[in-house]
Amino acid sequence: MKQNRMKTRTPGTLAAIVVVMMLVSTISAAPDTVSEHLQGFAEHFEFLGYSVFGQQEDAIFLSHPDELNLRVMQFRGGYLLSAYFTAVDPEVTSAEEFLAVVNRMNAVATANRYYVDSDGDLVVEAWFPGEYSRSHVGRIIAEWQSDWTRAWDTHGEMLQEYLE
């Protein structure tokens, strides 16, 4: 299963998913400096083995050899963690069976929300309020990883059928 590293979209809401494609060219490669409001996140994730592979004014893009690749974005008075997985066939991911799995993943999630975007790709997101705080972000990351591990352990076999 291939995770989509460069998909750059605005976050979805629970009531409606608003998707706006941004130009990939606005992502700078391997930044030398990260904007001040995201510096704490970049350092925290680098300590955890992530690498910053790009940035925009309000977001950084992180990769890790064993964890989900992420985007951390300033959003609505807080920050949004996002990860994207490309669908094998967007029409298949709209199938009732796949959507039922996504719904079950949401039912047991603590921090994450899962949804299928307008391209049929699986999106994983977690929002939290306020500014960077080492202890607060540490707890968010732990819950993010715990939610994803629980979802993968329970539904990974089926997810592999639908996602690249």
C-alpha positions as protocol buffer text, in pm:
chain_id: "A"
residue {
  index: 1
  type: MET
  ca { x: 0 y: 0 z: 0 }
}
residue {
  index: 2
  type: LYS
  ca { x: 146 y: 332 z: -110 }
}
residue {
  index: 3
  type: GLN
  ca { x: 87 y: 642 z: 95 }
}
residue {
  index: 4
  type: ASN
  ca { x: 44 y: 965 z: -99 }
}
residue {
  index: 5
  type: ARG
  ca { x: 323 y: 1194 z: 27 }
}
residue {
  index: 6
  type: MET
  ca { x: 256 y: 1504 z: -179 }
}
residue {
  index: 7
  type: LYS
  ca { x: -120 y: 1541 z: -174 }
}
residue {
  index: 8
  type: THR
  ca { x: -189 y: 1889 z: -43 }
}
residue {
  index: 9
  type: ARG
  ca { x: -550 y: 1962 z: 42 }
}
residue {
  index: 10
  type: THR
  ca { x: -735 y: 2174 z: 288 }
}
residue {
  index: 11
  type: PRO
  ca { x: -884 y: 1967 z: 571 }
}
residue {
  index: 12
  type: GLY
  ca { x: -1231 y: 1821 z: 560 }
}
residue {
  index: 13
  type: THR
  ca { x: -1499 y: 1892 z: 814 }
}
residue {
  index: 14
  type: LEU
  ca { x: -1735 y: 1642 z: 971 }
}
residue {
  index: 15
  type: ALA
  ca { x: -2039 y: 1803 z: 809 }
}
residue {
  index: 16
  type: ALA
  ca { x: -1889 y: 1847 z: 462 }
}
residue {
  index: 17
  type: ILE
  ca { x: -1556 y: 1773 z: 302 }
}
residue {
  index: 18
  type: VAL
  ca { x: -1409 y: 2080 z: 140 }
}
residue {
  index: 19
  type: VAL
  ca { x: -1122 y: 1992 z: -91 }
}
residue {
  index: 20
  type: VAL
  ca { x: -910 y: 2252 z: -267 }
}
residue {
  index: 21
  type: MET
  ca { x: -607 y: 2135 z: -466 }
}
residue {
  index: 22
  type: MET
  ca { x: -296 y: 2349 z: -417 }
}
residue {
  index: 23
  type: LEU
  ca { x: -16 y: 2363 z: -662 }
}
residue {
  index: 24
  type: VAL
  ca { x: 250 y: 2108 z: -576 }
}
residue {
  index: 25
  type: SER
  ca { x: 506 y: 2360 z: -690 }
}
residue {
  index: 26
  type: THR
  ca { x: 429 y: 2569 z: -381 }
}
residue {
  index: 27
  type: ILE
  ca { x: 592 y: 2302 z: -166 }
}
residue {
  index: 28
  type: SER
  ca { x: 959 y: 2374 z: -127 }
}
residue {
  index: 29
  type: ALA
  ca { x: 1190 y: 2074 z: -118 }
}
residue {
  index: 30
  type: ALA
  ca { x: 1389 y: 1995 z: 196 }
}
residue {
  index: 31
  type: PRO
  ca { x: 1368 y: 2337 z: 363 }
}
residue {
  index: 32
  type: ASP
  ca { x: 1674 y: 2482 z: 532 }
}
residue {
  index: 33
  type: THR
  ca { x: 1452 y: 2671 z: 774 }
}
residue {
  index: 34
  type: VAL
  ca { x: 1099 y: 2608 z: 892 }
}
residue {
  index: 35
  type: SER
  ca { x: 862 y: 2895 z: 966 }
}
residue {
  index: 36
  type: GLU
  ca { x: 875 y: 3000 z: 1330 }
}
residue {
  index: 37
  type: HIS
  ca { x: 525 y: 2881 z: 1428 }
}
residue {
  index: 38
  type: LEU
  ca { x: 604 y: 2530 z: 1298 }
}
residue {
  index: 39
  type: GLN
  ca { x: 962 y: 2505 z: 1426 }
}
residue {
  index: 40
  type: GLY
  ca { x: 863 y: 2324 z: 1748 }
}
residue {
  index: 41
  type: PHE
  ca { x: 671 y: 2064 z: 1550 }
}
residue {
  index: 42
  type: ALA
  ca { x: 960 y: 2012 z: 1307 }
}
residue {
  index: 43
  type: GLU
  ca { x: 1209 y: 1960 z: 1591 }
}
residue {
  index: 44
  type: HIS
  ca { x: 970 y: 1730 z: 1780 }
}
residue {
  index: 45
  type: PHE
  ca { x: 906 y: 1510 z: 1477 }
}
residue {
  index: 46
  type: GLU
  ca { x: 1276 y: 1508 z: 1380 }
}
residue {
  index: 47
  type: PHE
  ca { x: 1352 y: 1379 z: 1732 }
}
residue {
  index: 48
  type: LEU
  ca { x: 1104 y: 1096 z: 1660 }
}
residue {
  index: 49
  type: GLY
  ca { x: 1285 y: 1001 z: 1338 }
}
residue {
  index: 50
  type: TYR
  ca { x: 1084 y: 1203 z: 1087 }
}
residue {
  index: 51
  type: SER
  ca { x: 1240 y: 1418 z: 815 }
}
residue {
  index: 52
  type: VAL
  ca { x: 1095 y: 1745 z: 691 }
}
residue {
  index: 53
  type: PHE
  ca { x: 1073 y: 1703 z: 313 }
}
residue {
  index: 54
  type: GLY
  ca { x: 880 y: 2019 z: 225 }
}
residue {
  index: 55
  type: GLN
  ca { x: 692 y: 2316 z: 353 }
}
residue {
  index: 56
  type: GLN
  ca { x: 439 y: 2581 z: 270 }
}
residue {
  index: 57
  type: GLU
  ca { x: 371 y: 2900 z: 462 }
}
residue {
  index: 58
  type: ASP
  ca { x: 129 y: 2728 z: 698 }
}
residue {
  index: 59
  type: ALA
  ca { x: 238 y: 2362 z: 676 }
}
residue {
  index: 60
  type: ILE
  ca { x: 530 y: 2122 z: 694 }
}
residue {
  index: 61
  type: PHE
  ca { x: 550 y: 1781 z: 528 }
}
residue {
  index: 62
  type: LEU
  ca { x: 717 y: 1496 z: 716 }
}
residue {
  index: 63
  type: SER
  ca { x: 830 y: 1148 z: 618 }
}
residue {
  index: 64
  type: HIS
  ca { x: 931 y: 850 z: 829 }
}
residue {
  index: 65
  type: PRO
  ca { x: 1050 y: 505 z: 721 }
}
residue {
  index: 66
  type: ASP
  ca { x: 813 y: 319 z: 958 }
}
residue {
  index: 67
  type: GLU
  ca { x: 531 y: 562 z: 1042 }
}
residue {
  index: 68
  type: LEU
  ca { x: 271 y: 750 z: 839 }
}
residue {
  index: 69
  type: ASN
  ca { x: 401 y: 1041 z: 634 }
}
residue {
  index: 70
  type: LEU
  ca { x: 235 y: 1356 z: 762 }
}
residue {
  index: 71
  type: ARG
  ca { x: 143 y: 1712 z: 694 }
}
residue {
  index: 72
  type: VAL
  ca { x: 124 y: 1942 z: 998 }
}
residue {
  index: 73
  type: MET
  ca { x: -82 y: 2249 z: 914 }
}
residue {
  index: 74
  type: GLN
  ca { x: -189 y: 2555 z: 1107 }
}
residue {
  index: 75
  type: PHE
  ca { x: -571 y: 2545 z: 1105 }
}
residue {
  index: 76
  type: ARG
  ca { x: -856 y: 2720 z: 1290 }
}
residue {
  index: 77
  type: GLY
  ca { x: -668 y: 2821 z: 1604 }
}
residue {
  index: 78
  type: GLY
  ca { x: -475 y: 2496 z: 1626 }
}
residue {
  index: 79
  type: TYR
  ca { x: -296 y: 2240 z: 1414 }
}
residue {
  index: 80
  type: LEU
  ca { x: -408 y: 1958 z: 1189 }
}
residue {
  index: 81
  type: LEU
  ca { x: -212 y: 1637 z: 1130 }
}
residue {
  index: 82
  type: SER
  ca { x: -301 y: 1473 z: 798 }
}
residue {
  index: 83
  type: ALA
  ca { x: -202 y: 1163 z: 604 }
}
residue {
  index: 84
  type: TYR
  ca { x: -331 y: 1050 z: 264 }
}
residue {
  index: 85
  type: PHE
  ca { x: -354 y: 708 z: 100 }
}
residue {
  index: 86
  type: THR
  ca { x: -418 y: 678 z: -271 }
}
residue {
  index: 87
  type: ALA
  ca { x: -710 y: 461 z: -378 }
}
residue {
  index: 88
  type: VAL
  ca { x: -653 y: 178 z: -623 }
}
residue {
  index: 89
  type: ASP
  ca { x: -980 y: 276 z: -789 }
}
residue {
  index: 90
  type: PRO
  ca { x: -1182 y: 574 z: -657 }
}
residue {
  index: 91
  type: GLU
  ca { x: -1510 y: 406 z: -752 }
}
residue {
  index: 92
  type: VAL
  ca { x: -1421 y: 104 z: -540 }
}
residue {
  index: 93
  type: THR
  ca { x: -1347 y: 315 z: -231 }
}
residue {
  index: 94
  type: SER
  ca { x: -1699 y: 456 z: -254 }
}
residue {
  index: 95
  type: ALA
  ca { x: -1830 y: 99 z: -226 }
}
residue {
  index: 96
  type: GLU
  ca { x: -2054 y: 38 z: 71 }
}
residue {
  index: 97
  type: GLU
  ca { x: -1818 y: -225 z: 217 }
}
residue {
  index: 98
  type: PHE
  ca { x: -1517 y: 10 z: 222 }
}
residue {
  index: 99
  type: LEU
  ca { x: -1717 y: 301 z: 363 }
}
residue {
  index: 100
  type: ALA
  ca { x: -1843 y: 70 z: 638 }
}
residue {
  index: 101
  type: VAL
  ca { x: -1481 y: -9 z: 732 }
}
residue {
  index: 102
  type: VAL
  ca { x: -1399 y: 364 z: 744 }
}
residue {
  index: 103
  type: ASN
  ca { x: -1703 y: 415 z: 966 }
}
residue {
  index: 104
  type: ARG
  ca { x: -1588 y: 136 z: 1201 }
}
residue {
  index: 105
  type: MET
  ca { x: -1240 y: 294 z: 1215 }
}
residue {
  index: 106
  type: ASN
  ca { x: -1401 y: 623 z: 1327 }
}
residue {
  index: 107
  type: ALA
  ca { x: -1612 y: 445 z: 1588 }
}
residue {
  index: 108
  type: VAL
  ca { x: -1305 y: 332 z: 1784 }
}
residue {
  index: 109
  type: ALA
  ca { x: -1076 y: 632 z: 1716 }
}
residue {
  index: 110
  type: THR
  ca { x: -974 y: 863 z: 1999 }
}
residue {
  index: 111
  type: ALA
  ca { x: -789 y: 1141 z: 1817 }
}
residue {
  index: 112
  type: ASN
  ca { x: -811 y: 1053 z: 1448 }
}
residue {
  index: 113
  type: ARG
  ca { x: -1088 y: 1085 z: 1199 }
}
residue {
  index: 114
  type: TYR
  ca { x: -1098 y: 887 z: 879 }
}
residue {
  index: 115
  type: TYR
  ca { x: -1283 y: 971 z: 559 }
}
residue {
  index: 116
  type: VAL
  ca { x: -1279 y: 918 z: 185 }
}
residue {
  index: 117
  type: ASP
  ca { x: -1216 y: 1241 z: -5 }
}
residue {
  index: 118
  type: SER
  ca { x: -1359 y: 1348 z: -341 }
}
residue {
  index: 119
  type: ASP
  ca { x: -1080 y: 1157 z: -525 }
}
residue {
  index: 120
  type: GLY
  ca { x: -1170 y: 836 z: -343 }
}
residue {
  index: 121
  type: ASP
  ca { x: -850 y: 848 z: -133 }
}
residue {
  index: 122
  type: LEU
  ca { x: -841 y: 765 z: 238 }
}
residue {
  index: 123
  type: VAL
  ca { x: -760 y: 1063 z: 460 }
}
residue {
  index: 124
  type: VAL
  ca { x: -649 y: 1038 z: 824 }
}
residue {
  index: 125
  type: GLU
  ca { x: -667 y: 1359 z: 1029 }
}
residue {
  index: 126
  type: ALA
  ca { x: -636 y: 1479 z: 1387 }
}
residue {
  index: 127
  type: TRP
  ca { x: -690 y: 1841 z: 1498 }
}
residue {
  index: 128
  type: PHE
  ca { x: -583 y: 1993 z: 1826 }
}
residue {
  index: 129
  type: PRO
  ca { x: -615 y: 2347 z: 1961 }
}
residue {
  index: 130
  type: GLY
  ca { x: -352 y: 2597 z: 2064 }
}
residue {
  index: 131
  type: GLU
  ca { x: 17 y: 2641 z: 2004 }
}
residue {
  index: 132
  type: TYR
  ca { x: 302 y: 2390 z: 2014 }
}
residue {
  index: 133
  type: SER
  ca { x: 372 y: 2240 z: 2356 }
}
residue {
  index: 134
  type: ARG
  ca { x: 609 y: 1945 z: 2388 }
}
residue {
  index: 135
  type: SER
  ca { x: 391 y: 1751 z: 2632 }
}
residue {
  index: 136
  type: HIS
  ca { x: 63 y: 1829 z: 2453 }
}
residue {
  index: 137
  type: VAL
  ca { x: 198 y: 1736 z: 2110 }
}
residue {
  index: 138
  type: GLY
  ca { x: 360 y: 1423 z: 2257 }
}
residue {
  index: 139
  type: ARG
  ca { x: 19 y: 1306 z: 2378 }
}
residue {
  index: 140
  type: ILE
  ca { x: -145 y: 1388 z: 2043 }
}
residue {
  index: 141
  type: ILE
  ca { x: 121 y: 1194 z: 1850 }
}
residue {
  index: 142
  type: ALA
  ca { x: 85 y: 896 z: 2085 }
}
residue {
  index: 143
  type: GLU
  ca { x: -294 y: 890 z: 2032 }
}
residue {
  index: 144
  type: TRP
  ca { x: -252 y: 942 z: 1655 }
}
residue {
  index: 145
  type: GLN
  ca { x: -21 y: 641 z: 1632 }
}
residue {
  index: 146
  type: SER
  ca { x: -236 y: 434 z: 1868 }
}
residue {
  index: 147
  type: ASP
  ca { x: -550 y: 505 z: 1663 }
}
residue {
  index: 148
  type: TRP
  ca { x: -374 y: 420 z: 1338 }
}
residue {
  index: 149
  type: THR
  ca { x: -223 y: 100 z: 1482 }
}
residue {
  index: 150
  type: ARG
  ca { x: -564 y: -11 z: 1611 }
}
residue {
  index: 151
  type: ALA
  ca { x: -725 y: 66 z: 1272 }
}
residue {
  index: 152
  type: TRP
  ca { x: -449 y: -111 z: 1080 }
}
residue {
  index: 153
  type: ASP
  ca { x: -446 y: -417 z: 1308 }
}
residue {
  index: 154
  type: THR
  ca { x: -822 y: -453 z: 1272 }
}
residue {
  index: 155
  type: HIS
  ca { x: -877 y: -347 z: 909 }
}
residue {
  index: 156
  type: GLY
  ca { x: -534 y: -350 z: 742 }
}
residue {
  index: 157
  type: GLU
  ca { x: -601 y: -655 z: 527 }
}
residue {
  index: 158
  type: MET
  ca { x: -910 y: -496 z: 377 }
}
residue {
  index: 159
  type: LEU
  ca { x: -744 y: -154 z: 343 }
}
residue {
  index: 160
  type: GLN
  ca { x: -468 y: -311 z: 134 }
}
residue {
  index: 161
  type: GLU
  ca { x: -729 y: -431 z: -115 }
}
residue {
  index: 162
  type: TYR
  ca { x: -854 y: -76 z: -173 }
}
residue {
  index: 163
  type: LEU
  ca { x: -543 y: 139 z: -137 }
}
residue {
  index: 164
  type: GLU
  ca { x: -220 y: 152 z: -339 }
}
